[in-house]
Amino acid sequence: MYLIVYYDCDTGNTMTAREYLKKCGLTEESLLMKWAEESYEPLFPGNTVVKSAYDIKFAVNDSGELMLYQEMSD
């Protein structure tokens, strides 16, 4: 299990996934929709449902677009 922390350069504070989305002007719903459109697999083996932003590894690029990614195995 991994903990992804987002850093706010303006305040120096860490943010949750939901706080990061809000700061970037995005919604959790838009993240879940993008995940569904791109048919990403669940992050954890045996997990069949992605329920929230905390279940998806993502970033927002300089253009404000969501970028999804997965762990690469050895």
Secondary structure, DSSP 8 states (H G I E B T S, - for coil): -----EE-TTTS-EE-HHHHHHHTT--HHHHHHHHHHTT---SSTT-----SGGGS-EEE-TTS-EEE------
